[in-house]
Amino acid sequence: MTITDTHTHLYSEAFEEDRDAMIKRAIDNNVTRFFIPAIDSTYTKAMLQLESDYPENVFLMMGLHPTHVKDNYKGELKHVEEMLSKRIFYAIGEIGIDLYWDKSTLTIQKDAFKHQIHLAKQYQLPIVIHCREAFDEIFEVLESEKSDALFGIFHCFTGTLEQANKAISYNMKLGIGGVSTFKNGKIDQFLNQIDLKHVVLETDAPYLAPKPFRGKRNESSYIVKVLEKLSEIYETPKEIIAEITTQNSKDIFKV
């Protein structure tokens, strides 16, 4: 059984003390494919080191996270462009709009989001979307950019059934993680109405740990708890869900 974590910040400072042991725990639990989203240029070196240490397991994205879209964002986007011109990345991400922390940057967040969608189309790469309190704004941008060249993953999907179907209509898979195990997470109530072909698994480690680890540091091995929850929701063996979701990740990332 191969399990794919389509979104994990393995370079995070939260893993400074035990990164290798944490990755080994995941691999020992059949989690052997890790897709690593970018945040901003300050993390690039650590991401490249991670890939160098685990070349068979680690696959990098490049992008500017919406909460890091600040006054210097054009310089950060130049860094994204430079990195894309130098080497292979498997997605543009994580990108999007976040209105939870700062609504005042909406205009430049939208600009950065659109710019990076254009880069994804140019390089024929998927996008990995971060959306927090911004479904309407995200969908507005996706509608304006809609095309066969636009595809990817709606990371950490926490919306309604209607929003799930709308995301899927833009060629997006739904990234399902720890929220599916929360009592008040709500997506568990309708997820079985979404065909598994539209779903990928993720942790967003070190954030959003699933039950029974909620509130603690998340890590990639905990994706097994998400797999168990989806097995309940879909009334399907874990092995089948792991196989389908890993194939979905291969369809998206082309690796």
C-alpha positions in Angstrom: 0.0 0.0 0.0 1.3 3.4 -1.0 -0.1 6.5 0.7 0.6 10.0 -0.7 0.6 13.1 1.4 -0.1 15.8 -1.2 0.5 18.7 1.2 3.1 18.7 4.0 5.5 21.4 5.3 8.3 19.0 6.2 10.8 21.8 6.3 8.8 23.6 9.1 10.7 24.8 12.2 8.2 22.6 14.1 10.3 19.6 13.0 13.7 21.0 13.8 14.3 18.5 16.6 13.2 15.3 15.0 12.7 15.8 11.2 14.4 12.6 10.1 12.6 10.4 12.7 9.3 12.0 11.8 9.8 11.2 8.1 10.9 7.7 8.9 7.7 7.2 11.0 5.7 8.2 7.9 7.6 5.9 5.5 7.2 3.1 8.0 3.5 3.6 7.8 3.5 3.4 3.9 3.5 7.2 3.4 6.2 7.3 0.8 5.3 10.3 -1.4 5.5 13.8 0.1 4.5 16.9 -1.9 6.0 20.1 -0.4 4.3 23.5 -0.8 6.3 26.7 -0.8 5.6 29.7 1.4 8.1 32.4 0.4 11.8 32.7 -0.6 13.1 32.3 2.9 12.1 28.6 2.8 13.6 27.7 -0.6 17.0 26.5 0.7 15.4 24.2 3.3 13.0 22.8 0.7 15.9 22.0 -1.7 17.8 20.4 1.2 14.8 18.2 1.9 14.7 17.0 -1.7 18.4 16.3 -1.6 18.0 14.2 1.6 15.0 12.3 0.3 15.2 12.3 -3.5 12.9 9.3 -3.9 10.1 10.6 -1.6 10.1 14.4 -1.8 8.5 16.5 -4.6 8.6 20.2 -4.5 6.2 23.0 -5.4 7.1 26.6 -5.9 4.9 29.6 -5.1 4.1 32.5 -2.8 1.6 31.8 0.0 -1.2 34.4 0.3 -0.4 35.3 3.9 3.1 36.2 2.7 1.9 38.6 0.0 3.2 41.8 1.4 4.6 45.1 0.1 7.6 43.2 -1.4 5.4 40.6 -3.2 6.6 41.5 -6.7 10.1 40.7 -5.6 8.9 37.4 -4.2 7.1 36.6 -7.5 10.4 37.3 -9.3 12.0 34.6 -7.1 9.2 32.2 -8.0 9.8 32.9 -11.7 13.6 32.5 -11.4 13.2 29.1 -9.6 10.8 27.8 -12.2 13.2 28.7 -15.0 16.1 26.8 -13.3 14.6 23.4 -12.4 11.6 21.1 -12.2 8.8 21.7 -9.8 5.6 19.6 -9.6 3.1 22.4 -8.9 2.6 26.1 -8.3 1.6 26.3 -4.6 0.5 27.0 -2.3 -1.3 30.1 -3.7 -4.6 31.7 -3.3 -6.4 34.1 -1.0 -6.6 34.3 2.8 -8.9 36.8 4.4 -8.7 35.4 7.9 -5.5 37.2 8.9 -5.6 40.3 6.8 -8.4 41.6 4.6 -6.4 44.8 3.7 -4.2 42.9 1.3 -7.0 41.5 -0.9 -6.1 43.4 -4.0 -2.4 42.4 -4.0 -3.3 38.8 -3.0 -5.6 38.6 -6.0 -2.8 40.0 -8.2 -0.3 37.5 -6.9 -2.8 34.6 -7.3 -3.6 35.5 -10.9 0.1 36.0 -11.8 0.9 32.5 -10.4 -2.0 30.9 -12.2 -0.5 32.3 -15.4 2.9 30.8 -14.5 1.2 27.5 -13.9 -0.4 27.6 -17.4 2.9 28.6 -18.9 4.7 25.7 -17.3 1.7 23.3 -17.7 1.7 22.7 -14.0 -1.2 22.2 -11.5 -2.0 24.9 -8.9 -2.5 24.1 -5.2 -5.0 26.5 -3.7 -5.0 27.9 -0.2 -8.4 29.4 0.7 -9.4 30.8 4.1 -12.6 32.7 4.4 -12.3 33.5 0.7 -14.4 31.0 -1.3 -16.2 33.8 -3.3 -13.0 35.6 -4.1 -11.2 32.4 -5.1 -14.1 31.3 -7.3 -14.2 34.7 -9.0 -10.5 34.4 -9.9 -10.9 30.8 -11.1 -13.9 31.7 -13.2 -11.9 34.5 -14.9 -9.0 32.0 -15.5 -11.1 28.9 -16.4 -9.6 26.8 -19.2 -8.4 23.2 -19.8 -4.9 24.5 -18.8 -6.2 25.3 -15.3 -6.2 22.3 -12.9 -4.9 21.3 -9.5 -5.9 20.8 -5.9 -8.1 22.8 -3.6 -5.9 22.2 -0.5 -7.5 21.7 2.9 -11.0 21.8 1.5 -13.5 22.8 4.2 -16.5 24.1 2.2 -20.0 22.9 1.5 -21.1 20.2 -0.9 -22.1 23.0 -3.4 -18.6 24.6 -3.0 -17.0 21.2 -3.5 -18.8 20.6 -6.7 -17.9 24.1 -7.9 -14.2 23.5 -7.1 -14.4 20.2 -9.1 -15.9 22.1 -12.0 -12.7 24.1 -12.3 -10.6 20.8 -12.7 -9.7 20.8 -9.0 -9.3 17.7 -6.8 -10.2 18.2 -3.1 -7.4 18.0 -0.6 -8.9 16.1 2.4 -7.0 16.1 5.7 -7.5 16.2 9.5 -10.7 18.4 9.3 -12.5 15.3 8.0 -12.0 13.7 11.5 -13.3 16.7 13.5 -16.7 16.5 15.2 -17.6 19.9 13.8 -15.7 19.6 10.5 -18.9 19.0 8.6 -17.3 17.7 5.4 -17.7 14.2 6.7 -21.4 14.6 6.3 -21.4 14.9 2.5 -18.0 13.6 1.4 -19.5 10.2 0.3 -21.5 12.2 -2.3 -18.2 13.2 -4.0 -16.7 10.5 -6.2 -13.3 9.3 -4.9 -11.7 10.2 -8.2 -11.9 13.9 -7.1 -10.1 13.3 -3.7 -6.5 13.4 -2.6 -5.1 13.0 0.9 -3.1 15.5 2.8 -1.9 16.4 6.3 -0.9 20.1 6.1 1.7 19.1 8.7 2.5 20.6 11.2 -1.0 22.1 11.2 -4.5 20.6 11.5 -3.7 17.3 13.2 -6.5 14.7 12.9 -8.3 13.1 15.9 -7.0 11.9 18.3 -4.0 14.3 17.9 -6.1 17.4 17.4 -4.4 20.5 18.9 -1.0 18.8 18.8 1.7 19.0 16.1 0.6 17.2 13.0 3.0 15.0 11.1 2.7 13.0 7.8 2.3 9.6 9.5 -1.0 10.8 10.9 -2.5 10.7 7.4 -3.3 7.1 8.3 -6.1 8.6 10.6 -7.5 10.5 7.6 -7.3 7.3 5.5 -9.2 5.4 8.3 -11.9 8.1 8.4 -12.4 8.0 4.6 -12.6 4.3 4.8 -15.6 4.7 7.2 -17.2 7.5 5.1 -16.9 5.7 1.8 -17.4 2.2 3.3 -14.4 1.2 1.3 -11.2 -0.7 2.4 -8.2 1.6 3.3 -6.1 -0.1 0.6 -8.5 0.9 -2.1 -8.7 4.5 -0.9 -4.9 4.7 -0.7 -4.6 3.3 -4.2 -7.3 5.6 -5.8 -6.0 8.8 -4.0 -2.4 8.0 -4.9 -3.4 7.5 -8.5 -5.3 10.9 -8.3 -2.1 12.5 -7.1 -0.1 11.0 -10.0 -2.7 12.3 -12.4 -2.3 15.8 -11.0 1.4 16.0 -10.4 2.5 13.8 -13.3 4.8 11.8 -11.0 
